[in-house]
């Protein structure tokens, strides 16, 4: 009897719980159906846009778009830095419209800025293309997720409808007590409990999936909007630069009309540039020869020291051999007596002479590096390829690149650059790219030039109005070497070269930007 009363009480409590739960899912079902109806009534354009933007991850956390957000922030930082460079160049261009040389420098500067801007716009376009591909992939995932949601919603609604249609919510007690046996009654009770848990879990799953879809749609919408804005900004900047390039093209036409003066100016510049390179080559060659002389002198000193050591070792070995022979001879004489002393003396005496006369084979000389610091510096310098600091302070533009090239817009104007030209606003300073030693400071054309040696690598800084270091001084990375002078065009331009002994290197491959 007690067992029966306990079972009745348990069934009554379970019945009350199931009634409350069945009403709540019904309300959720109606709400979900109303939401779907409202979404269907919206314009197709909004639905398509939401479908495209919403498809990211299938139930993943909202942090899935962090890489895209980081890429956007990086592009925005580059865009802001480039804007500052463009504004600075505008003020410089407005003050340097005087002669052929200044106009030529202006054209090179503007071409460099346009090249930088095109790279930024290309990077933005690449990010947008990547995002578009990601959106297409996520749209497929979203379609599959929405189909799963619809299946779950249909199953959920079908279960609720079945319970109401068969009055299962109100007649659970009858369903349980109608069992023919006590075991069947217990199984029906467990079934009702399991079905209730299933309905509750299904409702929770539906809510989580719907929330994940909404979050992902919002993230994609925000990322796509930011990318679109960034792309529009890049296009605006590109249009502005192209406009200024058209303005500069008018000056180029004037330069072409003044071809003779232009060729004279270029020839004069090339002559000065050749003289500068010849001086640099001369100093570098002298430094290499001096280093070679120091190396040979060090090797000669070490060779002589090794030779003296070997001679001393041979002398000690001969002395020890003679001493041992003398001891052996004395022992044998005392043992054999006075009769055999003459014969033993005649046989024992030549042996130490042969030992003394026999030269000890010289050991292979072991020479250390003449300068371990140079070797270590060279290894460290080479290991930092692509990460060296830019040799000028502040914002800058590479107005002239490495190697031979034709000036854009000018027919028949070909320049050959042994390094790169970095143009910056007034007040820019030259700084050392790596630890090293100042090996030469020399004037050329009224300007100062500095050569810094980093082991077997050499960096050259030209067109300085003032110098902050002295010859033989040890300098460190990013240490200020001097102030960059304003050239004839009014720009603050640093000519920078990088070499491995006498081999000329492209600095752009070594500098980090």
Number of C-alpha atoms within 10 A of each C-alpha: 6 7 8 9 10 11 14 14 12 12 17 14 10 17 20 13 14 20 14 11 16 20 14 12 19 16 11 15 18 12 12 15 14 12 12 11 11 10 13 11 10 10 9 11 9 11 14 11 12 17 19 22 26 25 29 28 21 15 15 13 11 14 10 13 15 12 10 18 17 11 14 19 13 12 20 19 12 13 20 12 13 20 14 13 18 22 11 16 21 13 11 19 20 9 12 17 16 11 14 22 20 19 20 21 22 24 23 20 22 23 23 19 22 20 17 15 22 17 12 20 22 14 15 24 17 12 18 21 12 12 17 15 12 15 21 16 15 23 21 15 17 24 15 14 19 15 12 14 17 13 12 16 18 13 14 22 19 12 16 19 14 13 16 15 10 10 11 19 23 15 13 22 17 10 15 20 18 12 14 9 10 11 10 14 18 14 14 18 20 13 13 19 15 12 13 17 13 13 19 16 12 17 17 12 14 18 15 13 18 15 13 21 23 15 20 26 24 18 22 23 17 14 20 18 12 17 23 15 12 20 21 14 15 22 16 12 20 19 12 14 20 15 12 14 18 12 11 19 16 11 19 21 13 13 21 17 11 12 17 11 15 19 16 12 16 18 12 12 14 15 12 14 17 15 14 17 15 12 15 20 14 12 17 20 14 12 16 15 12 12 14 13 12 14 15 13 13 17 17 13 12 17 15 12 12 18 15 12 12 17 15 12 13 18 15 12 15 21 15 14 18 18 13 13 19 16 12 12 18 15 11 16 18 11 11 11 9 9 9 13 17 11 10 15 15 10 11 17 14 12 14 19 14 12 16 18 10 11 12 15 8 11 9 7 11 10 12 10 12 17 13 11 13 17 15 13 19 19 15 15 21 15 11 14 14 14 14 22 18 21 24 27 18 12 16 25 22 22 22 22 20 20 14 11 13 12 16 13 18 17 11 11 14 13 17 15 20 22 22 21 23 23 26 26 22 17 12 21 25 28 22 24 24 22 19 26 19 23 19 18 19 14 15 15 10 9 16 20 24 25 23 27 26 27 22 18 21 24 23 21 25 26 25 26 17 16 18 10 16 15 14 13 12 14 22 14 14 18 17 19 24 24 23 31 23 20 18 14 21 19 24 24 30 28 22 23 23 23 19 16 18 14 9 15 20 17 22 18 12 19 16 13 10
